[in-house]
Amino acid sequence: MIKYGLRAIVLVITIMTAVHASPVRPYTDHNVYFEGSDYELNVYKVYGRRNGNTIFILGGIQGDEPGGFLSADLYAGLRLEQGNLIIIPRANLKSIILFNRGIEGDMNRLFVDNNTNTSTEQQVVKVIMSYMSEADLFLNMHDGWGFHNPVHINEQRNPKRFGQCIIVDADEHECGNKIIDLKRIANDVLDNVNARISNAEHYLAYFNTRTGTPDTPWKEMQKTATWYALRHYCIPAFGIESSKNITSLELRILYHNYAVNEFMKLMDIIPENPPVYVTPAVLDYVLVTVNGESLTARNGDVIRINKDDVISVKHIETNHERGVTCEVLGFGNLNSLKREVVITHSTKIVFRKESAKFAEISIEVEKLTPNTVKTPDGYIFYVTVDDKVIPVNPDVVLTVKTGSRLKILRLEYNGKNTGLPINLRGWVPRGITVNNGDDRGYVFTVNQAEMIARWSIDGDGITFPVTADSDGKELARFYIRIE
């Protein structure tokens, strides 16, 4: 029997996978499963400039453990020099939105053989299982209570606590003609991680649950993702746990990062390390369609529609690229993005980053005349781009491609045309003898060469203000950005 440590496994796998052709590197694939549902699953595959081993990072299988899923999320944006990553930051989106360990039960107890469960959760688990087959090492990211310690010190520091540790299912695991030395791998990582932690009370510990032994106190671990990956795919599998008792979320994320980075070093995966940012989400604007007609809205706006109108949130512009969802309250799914919803009564659209609500838009059902424009309260501009009418809220940046035909139509207030002049600053219509500052009705072929750069926001000739004035006072503006 041959006994392998991690470095031997790395060498064998590298030799075997090097013969496979790959697309131009580096690049990232993003696949979405169950899109628009409460269990939407986003999978990111990051390929390095040079091929190598692959680590599968799984986060959010339990929805109330943000240290794990926010750390995993950071790796989805990495660019790699060598090696590959598979990242599923939010395995259980519904539970994350509701900040619950498992709304339908514990998803990390569904990794069993011949499971006849047909729930959506089980379908998510099947996708996770399929990606395990592509990995050379598997990491499951968690936040646990207390601080694991091999001897009992107090209620928070004892052998039964799962916080601040690296979990293995066995010290060693036999796969055919080889043995994976999980203890050695984990202790190599722990030595380097703990050397970076300044607070000794936050050191991570080694935790062997002895999952496959008859006398294990943690028989439920036999249904977990790590045990499944170890048994079925013969790959080293580890649980990484930060402690929920550490009040700083940034520290919990950082400790996860330390551990993941050490596993990447052992697997010869060379990254650009991610920064840690825990910033609140801010809604810039949202693109909504009402019966197929587009409008933009911002936090606190009111959209007035008829009963049985169909609305759909098509795009959410925020300061976060991932983890943002919206819900049309009272109309089914927690995740309503890109779904068409028939509105039968007044409601709200709420916007969340994970479980935290950061914005809302009201939907008011009224009896409207056929010509009533369905827009948020207050000022709104109307323009056409290539003959398509687009409503634009004040302060929004409208990106228009070079060569497109732009026409400024009007400024409305609460659905009524104000009749006010509108000026695209930095542009003068051709052929006019007197420039009165009113650019409504002119067709402008978008081109930087047609613009006066000094009127642009940064003087670079890219982004220009469009303003509406009354008696010399500016009432509203938006911006045209030339792409």
C-alpha positions as CSV (number, residue, x, y, z in Angstrom):
1,M,0.0,0.0,0.0
2,I,1.3,3.5,-0.9
3,K,0.8,6.3,1.6
4,Y,0.4,9.7,0.2
5,G,0.8,13.1,1.8
6,L,-0.7,16.1,0.1
7,R,2.4,17.0,-1.9
8,A,2.5,13.6,-3.5
9,I,-1.1,13.8,-4.5
10,V,-0.5,17.2,-6.0
11,L,2.3,15.8,-8.2
12,V,0.3,12.9,-9.4
13,I,-2.8,15.0,-10.2
14,T,-0.7,17.7,-12.0
15,I,0.8,15.1,-14.3
16,M,-2.6,13.6,-15.1
17,T,-4.4,16.8,-15.8
18,A,-1.7,18.6,-17.7
19,V,-2.5,16.6,-20.9
20,H,-6.0,18.1,-21.2
21,A,-6.5,21.1,-23.5
22,S,-8.0,24.3,-22.0
23,P,-9.3,27.6,-23.3
24,V,-7.1,30.7,-23.3
25,R,-6.1,31.5,-19.7
26,P,-6.6,33.2,-17.3
27,Y,-10.4,33.4,-17.4
28,T,-13.5,32.8,-15.2
29,D,-16.7,30.9,-16.0
30,H,-19.9,31.8,-14.2
31,N,-22.8,29.3,-14.3
32,V,-26.2,29.9,-12.7
33,Y,-28.6,27.1,-11.7
34,F,-32.2,27.5,-10.7
35,E,-32.1,31.1,-11.8
36,G,-34.8,33.4,-10.4
37,S,-35.7,30.9,-7.6
38,D,-35.1,31.0,-3.9
39,Y,-32.3,28.5,-4.4
40,E,-30.5,30.2,-7.2
41,L,-27.0,28.8,-7.3
42,N,-24.1,30.7,-8.7
43,V,-20.9,28.7,-9.5
44,Y,-17.6,30.4,-10.4
45,K,-14.8,28.5,-12.0
46,V,-11.5,30.5,-11.9
47,Y,-8.8,29.3,-14.3
48,G,-5.2,30.4,-13.8
49,R,-2.8,31.6,-16.4
50,R,-1.0,28.2,-16.0
51,N,-2.9,25.0,-15.4
52,G,-2.6,23.1,-12.1
53,N,-4.6,21.7,-9.2
54,T,-8.2,22.7,-8.4
55,I,-9.6,23.6,-5.0
56,F,-13.4,23.6,-4.6
57,I,-14.5,26.2,-2.0
58,L,-18.1,25.8,-0.8
59,G,-19.8,28.6,1.4
60,G,-23.2,29.3,2.7
61,I,-24.5,25.7,3.0
62,Q,-25.9,26.9,6.3
63,G,-27.4,30.4,6.0
64,D,-26.5,32.0,9.3
65,E,-22.7,31.6,8.9
66,P,-21.6,34.8,7.1
67,G,-17.9,34.5,7.9
68,G,-17.7,31.4,5.7
69,F,-19.9,32.5,2.7
70,L,-18.4,36.1,2.6
71,S,-14.9,34.7,2.6
72,A,-15.8,32.2,-0.2
73,D,-17.3,35.1,-2.1
74,L,-14.0,37.0,-2.2
75,Y,-12.3,34.2,-4.1
76,A,-14.9,34.4,-6.9
77,G,-13.2,37.6,-8.1
78,L,-9.6,36.3,-8.0
79,R,-7.3,36.2,-11.0
80,L,-4.9,33.3,-10.7
81,E,-1.4,32.9,-12.0
82,Q,-1.5,29.1,-11.6
83,G,-4.1,26.5,-10.7
84,N,-7.9,26.7,-10.6
85,L,-10.7,27.3,-8.2
86,I,-14.3,26.3,-8.1
87,I,-16.3,28.6,-5.8
88,I,-20.0,28.3,-4.7
89,P,-20.2,31.2,-2.3
90,R,-23.9,30.8,-1.4
91,A,-25.0,27.1,-1.5
92,N,-28.3,27.8,0.4
93,L,-29.5,31.1,-0.9
94,K,-32.9,30.9,0.7
95,S,-31.5,30.3,4.2
96,I,-28.9,33.1,3.7
97,I,-31.6,35.6,2.8
98,L,-33.6,34.6,5.9
99,F,-30.4,34.3,8.0
100,N,-31.3,30.8,9.1
101,R,-29.2,27.6,9.5
102,G,-31.6,25.8,7.2
103,I,-35.2,26.8,6.4
104,E,-36.1,23.4,5.0
105,G,-33.6,21.5,7.3
106,D,-29.8,21.3,7.3
107,M,-28.6,21.1,3.7
108,N,-25.3,19.7,5.0
109,R,-27.1,16.5,6.0
110,L,-28.2,15.6,2.4
111,F,-24.9,14.2,1.1
112,V,-25.9,10.5,1.3
113,D,-25.9,7.6,-1.1
114,N,-29.0,6.8,-3.1
115,N,-31.1,9.7,-1.7
116,T,-34.6,9.6,-3.1
117,N,-35.4,13.2,-1.9
118,T,-36.7,15.3,-4.8
119,S,-36.7,18.7,-3.1
120,T,-35.0,21.7,-4.7
121,E,-32.4,21.5,-1.9
122,Q,-31.5,18.0,-2.9
123,Q,-31.1,19.2,-6.5
124,V,-28.7,21.9,-5.3
125,V,-26.8,19.2,-3.4
126,K,-26.6,17.1,-6.7
127,V,-25.0,20.1,-8.4
128,I,-22.5,20.5,-5.6
129,M,-21.6,16.7,-5.8
130,S,-21.0,17.0,-9.6
131,Y,-18.4,19.7,-9.1
132,M,-16.6,17.6,-6.5
133,S,-15.5,15.3,-9.3
134,E,-13.5,18.2,-10.9
135,A,-11.6,19.1,-7.7
136,D,-8.4,17.9,-6.2
137,L,-9.2,19.3,-2.7
138,F,-12.5,20.3,-1.1
139,L,-13.1,23.0,1.5
140,N,-16.5,23.6,3.3
141,M,-16.6,27.0,5.0
142,H,-18.6,27.5,8.3
143,D,-19.0,29.6,11.4
144,G,-19.5,27.5,14.6
145,W,-20.2,28.3,18.2
146,G,-17.4,28.7,20.8
147,F,-13.8,27.6,20.4
148,H,-12.8,24.0,19.8
149,N,-10.3,22.7,22.3
150,P,-9.1,19.1,22.8
151,V,-9.6,19.4,26.6
152,H,-12.5,20.9,28.5
153,I,-11.7,24.4,29.8
154,N,-15.1,26.0,30.1
155,E,-18.5,26.2,28.4
156,Q,-17.1,28.0,25.3
157,R,-13.7,26.1,25.1
158,N,-14.1,22.3,25.0
159,P,-14.0,19.3,22.7
160,K,-17.7,19.7,21.7
161,R,-17.4,23.2,20.3
162,F,-17.0,23.6,16.5
163,G,-15.7,27.2,16.3
164,Q,-12.1,28.2,15.3
165,C,-10.9,24.9,14.0
166,I,-10.2,22.8,10.9
167,I,-12.3,19.7,10.9
168,V,-11.4,16.3,9.3
169,D,-13.4,13.1,9.2
170,A,-10.4,11.0,10.0
171,D,-6.7,11.4,10.7
172,E,-6.0,9.2,7.6
173,H,-8.3,7.9,4.9
174,E,-7.7,4.9,2.7
175,C,-8.6,5.1,-1.0
176,G,-7.8,2.0,-3.0
177,N,-4.0,1.8,-3.0
178,K,-3.3,5.0,-1.2
179,I,-3.9,6.8,2.1
180,I,-4.6,10.5,2.4
181,D,-2.9,11.9,5.5
182,L,-5.5,14.5,6.5
183,K,-4.0,15.2,9.9
184,R,-0.6,16.1,8.5
185,I,-2.2,18.4,5.8
186,A,-4.4,20.1,8.4
187,N,-1.6,20.6,10.9
188,D,0.7,22.1,8.2
189,V,-2.1,24.6,7.5
190,L,-2.8,25.3,11.2
191,D,0.9,26.0,12.0
192,N,1.0,28.7,9.3
193,V,-2.5,30.2,10.1
194,N,-1.9,30.5,13.8
195,A,1.5,32.1,13.2
196,R,-0.5,35.0,11.6
197,I,-3.1,35.4,14.3
198,S,-2.0,37.9,17.0
199,N,-4.6,36.9,19.6
200,A,-3.8,33.4,21.0
201,E,-7.4,33.0,22.1
202,H,-8.4,33.0,18.4
203,Y,-6.0,30.2,17.3
204,L,-7.6,27.5,15.2
205,A,-7.4,23.9,16.5
206,Y,-7.4,20.4,14.9
207,F,-10.7,18.6,15.2
208,N,-11.1,14.9,14.1
209,T,-14.8,13.9,14.2
210,R,-13.9,10.2,13.5
211,T,-16.9,10.2,11.2
212,G,-16.5,6.6,9.9
213,T,-15.9,4.9,13.3
214,P,-18.7,3.1,15.0
215,D,-18.2,5.0,18.3
216,T,-18.1,8.5,16.8
217,P,-20.2,11.0,18.9
218,W,-20.9,12.9,15.7
219,K,-22.7,10.3,13.5
220,E,-24.6,13.1,11.7
221,M,-21.2,14.0,10.0
222,Q,-21.7,10.9,7.9
223,K,-24.2,13.0,5.9
224,T,-22.0,16.0,5.3
225,A,-20.3,17.3,2.1
226,T,-16.7,16.7,3.4
227,W,-17.3,13.0,4.2
228,Y,-19.0,12.6,0.8
229,A,-16.1,14.2,-1.1
230,L,-13.6,12.1,0.8
231,R,-15.3,8.8,0.3
232,H,-16.7,9.2,-3.3
233,Y,-13.9,11.2,-4.9
234,C,-10.9,10.3,-2.8
235,I,-9.9,13.9,-2.4
236,P,-8.7,15.6,0.8
237,A,-11.7,17.4,2.3
238,F,-11.8,19.8,5.2
239,G,-14.3,21.9,7.1
240,I,-13.0,25.4,8.0
241,E,-14.7,26.9,11.0
242,S,-14.5,30.5,12.4
243,S,-16.2,31.3,15.7
244,K,-19.6,33.0,16.0
245,N,-18.4,34.2,19.3
246,I,-15.8,36.5,17.6
247,T,-17.9,39.7,17.3
248,S,-15.9,41.2,14.4
249,L,-17.2,39.8,11.1
250,E,-14.1,41.1,9.4
251,L,-11.9,39.0,11.7
252,R,-13.9,35.9,11.0
253,I,-13.6,36.4,7.3
254,L,-9.9,37.1,7.6
255,Y,-9.3,33.8,9.6
256,H,-11.1,31.9,6.8
257,N,-9.0,33.7,4.3
258,Y,-5.8,32.7,6.1
259,A,-6.8,29.0,6.0
260,V,-7.9,29.0,2.4
261,N,-4.7,30.8,1.4
262,E,-2.6,28.1,3.1
263,F,-4.4,25.3,1.4
264,M,-3.8,27.1,-1.9
265,K,-0.1,27.3,-1.2
266,L,0.0,23.6,-0.4
267,M,-1.7,22.9,-3.7
268,D,0.6,25.2,-5.7
269,I,-2.3,27.6,-6.6
270,I,-0.9,31.1,-7.0
271,P,-3.4,33.9,-6.4
272,E,-3.8,37.5,-6.1
273,N,-5.0,37.6,-2.5
274,P,-8.4,39.3,-2.0
275,P,-8.9,42.3,0.3
276,V,-11.5,42.1,3.0
277,Y,-14.3,44.6,2.6
278,V,-17.4,44.6,4.8
279,T,-19.4,47.5,3.3
280,P,-23.1,48.2,3.4
281,A,-25.0,47.9,0.1
282,V,-26.3,51.0,-1.6
283,L,-28.9,51.0,-4.4
284,D,-27.9,53.3,-7.3
285,Y,-30.9,52.5,-9.4
286,V,-33.0,49.6,-10.5
287,L,-34.4,48.9,-14.0
288,V,-38.0,47.7,-13.9
289,T,-40.4,46.8,-16.7
290,V,-44.2,47.3,-16.5
291,N,-46.0,45.3,-19.2
292,G,-42.6,45.3,-21.1
293,E,-42.0,49.1,-20.9
294,S,-38.8,50.1,-19.1
295,L,-38.4,52.6,-16.3
296,T,-35.8,53.4,-13.7
297,A,-36.4,53.8,-10.0
298,R,-34.4,54.6,-6.9
299,N,-34.7,53.8,-3.2
300,G,-38.0,55.1,-1.8
301,D,-39.6,55.7,-5.1
302,V,-43.3,54.9,-5.8
303,I,-44.3,53.2,-9.0
304,R,-48.1,53.5,-9.8
305,I,-49.7,50.8,-12.0
306,N,-53.0,49.2,-12.8
307,K,-54.3,46.0,-11.3
308,D,-53.0,42.9,-13.1
309,D,-50.1,44.8,-14.7
310,V,-46.9,42.6,-15.1
311,I,-43.7,43.9,-13.5
312,S,-40.2,42.6,-13.7
313,V,-37.0,43.8,-12.0
314,K,-34.5,43.4,-14.8
315,H,-31.3,44.9,-13.2
316,I,-30.1,46.1,-9.8
317,E,-27.2,48.6,-9.9
318,T,-25.4,48.6,-6.5
319,N,-21.9,48.8,-5.1
320,H,-21.8,45.0,-4.8
321,E,-21.5,42.6,-7.7
322,R,-22.7,39.4,-5.9
323,G,-25.2,38.4,-3.2
324,V,-27.9,41.0,-4.0
325,T,-31.5,39.9,-4.4
326,C,-34.9,41.5,-4.5
327,E,-38.4,40.3,-3.4
328,V,-41.8,41.4,-4.5
329,L,-43.5,41.1,-1.1
330,G,-46.5,38.8,-1.1
331,F,-45.9,37.4,-4.6
332,G,-44.0,34.1,-4.0
333,N,-40.3,33.9,-4.2
334,L,-37.7,35.5,-2.0
335,N,-35.7,36.0,-5.1
336,S,-37.7,37.9,-7.7
337,L,-35.0,39.2,-10.0
338,K,-35.9,38.8,-13.7
339,R,-39.2,37.1,-12.8
340,E,-42.4,38.4,-14.3
341,V,-45.0,39.1,-11.5
342,V,-48.7,39.9,-12.0
343,I,-49.5,42.5,-9.5
344,T,-53.0,42.3,-8.0
345,H,-52.6,44.6,-5.0
346,S,-50.2,47.3,-3.7
347,T,-46.9,46.0,-2.4
348,K,-43.2,46.8,-2.1
349,I,-40.1,45.5,-3.8
350,V,-37.4,45.0,-1.1
351,F,-33.7,44.7,-1.9
352,R,-31.3,42.6,0.2
353,K,-27.6,41.9,0.4
354,E,-27.6,38.4,1.9
355,S,-30.2,38.9,4.7
356,A,-29.8,42.7,5.2
357,K,-32.5,44.9,3.6
358,F,-30.9,48.0,2.1
359,A,-33.6,49.6,-0.1
360,E,-37.3,49.4,-1.1
361,I,-39.6,50.7,-3.8
362,S,-43.4,50.9,-3.4
363,I,-45.8,49.5,-6.0
364,E,-49.2,51.3,-5.8
365,V,-52.1,49.8,-7.6
366,E,-54.5,52.5,-8.8
367,K,-57.2,52.9,-11.5
368,L,-55.2,54.7,-14.1
369,T,-56.3,56.1,-17.5
370,P,-54.7,54.5,-20.5
371,N,-52.5,57.5,-21.1
372,T,-51.2,57.7,-17.6
373,V,-47.4,57.1,-17.5
374,K,-46.3,54.6,-14.9
375,T,-43.3,56.3,-13.3
376,P,-41.9,57.0,-9.8
377,D,-43.1,60.2,-8.1
378,G,-41.1,63.4,-8.8
379,Y,-39.0,64.4,-11.8
380,I,-38.1,62.0,-14.6
381,F,-36.5,62.6,-18.0
382,Y,-37.5,60.9,-21.2
383,V,-35.0,60.3,-24.1
384,T,-34.8,57.9,-27.0
385,V,-31.7,55.9,-27.9
386,D,-31.9,54.4,-31.4
387,D,-35.6,55.2,-31.3
388,K,-36.3,53.3,-28.1
389,V,-37.9,55.4,-25.4
390,I,-36.0,55.3,-22.1
391,P,-37.1,56.9,-18.8
392,V,-34.1,58.3,-16.8
393,N,-34.3,59.3,-13.2
394,P,-32.3,62.4,-12.0
395,D,-28.7,61.7,-11.0
396,V,-28.6,58.5,-13.0
397,V,-25.7,57.9,-15.5
398,L,-27.1,56.7,-18.8
399,T,-24.4,54.9,-20.8
400,V,-24.8,55.3,-24.6
401,K,-22.6,53.6,-27.2
402,T,-20.7,55.7,-29.8
403,G,-22.7,55.8,-33.0
404,S,-26.1,55.5,-31.2
405,R,-28.8,58.1,-32.1
406,L,-29.9,60.1,-29.0
407,K,-32.8,62.4,-28.7
408,I,-33.9,64.3,-25.6
409,L,-37.7,64.3,-25.3
410,R,-39.0,66.0,-22.1
411,L,-38.9,66.3,-18.3
412,E,-42.0,65.2,-16.5
413,Y,-43.0,65.8,-12.9
414,N,-45.5,63.3,-11.4
415,G,-46.4,62.1,-14.9
416,K,-47.0,65.6,-16.4
417,N,-44.7,67.2,-19.0
418,T,-43.0,70.3,-17.5
419,G,-42.3,71.8,-20.9
420,L,-38.9,73.0,-19.5
421,P,-35.8,73.3,-21.8
422,I,-33.2,70.6,-21.4
423,N,-29.6,71.2,-22.2
424,L,-27.0,68.5,-23.0
425,R,-24.0,70.5,-21.8
426,G,-21.0,70.3,-24.2
427,W,-23.0,69.9,-27.4
428,V,-24.4,72.4,-29.9
429,P,-26.8,71.2,-32.6
430,R,-25.4,71.6,-36.0
431,G,-26.9,74.3,-38.3
432,I,-28.3,76.6,-35.7
433,T,-27.4,80.3,-35.5
434,V,-28.5,81.0,-31.9
435,N,-27.8,78.5,-29.1
436,N,-30.7,78.9,-26.7
437,G,-29.6,75.9,-24.5
438,D,-32.7,73.8,-25.3
439,D,-31.7,70.5,-27.0
440,R,-35.1,68.8,-26.9
441,G,-36.1,67.2,-30.2
442,Y,-32.7,67.2,-31.9
443,V,-31.2,63.9,-33.0
444,F,-27.6,63.6,-31.8
445,T,-25.3,60.8,-33.2
446,V,-23.2,60.0,-30.1
447,N,-19.6,60.8,-30.7
448,Q,-16.9,62.3,-28.5
449,A,-15.7,64.4,-31.4
450,E,-19.0,66.2,-31.4
451,M,-18.6,67.2,-27.8
452,I,-16.8,70.0,-26.0
453,A,-14.6,68.1,-23.5
454,R,-14.3,70.9,-20.9
455,W,-18.0,70.5,-20.1
456,S,-17.6,66.8,-19.1
457,I,-17.5,65.9,-15.5
458,D,-13.8,65.0,-15.3
459,G,-12.7,67.0,-18.3
460,D,-12.0,63.7,-20.2
461,G,-14.8,64.0,-22.7
462,I,-16.7,61.0,-21.5
463,T,-19.5,61.9,-19.1
464,F,-21.6,65.0,-19.7
465,P,-24.5,66.5,-17.6
466,V,-28.0,66.9,-19.0
467,T,-29.8,69.7,-17.0
468,A,-33.3,71.2,-16.8
469,D,-33.6,74.7,-15.6
470,S,-36.4,77.0,-14.6
471,D,-35.8,80.8,-14.3
472,G,-32.1,80.2,-14.1
473,K,-32.4,77.6,-11.3
474,E,-31.4,73.9,-12.0
475,L,-34.3,71.6,-11.1
476,A,-32.9,68.2,-12.2
477,R,-30.0,66.6,-14.0
478,F,-28.8,63.2,-15.2
479,Y,-25.6,62.2,-17.1
480,I,-24.7,60.8,-20.5
481,R,-21.7,58.6,-20.5
482,I,-20.2,57.9,-24.0
483,E,-19.0,54.3,-24.3
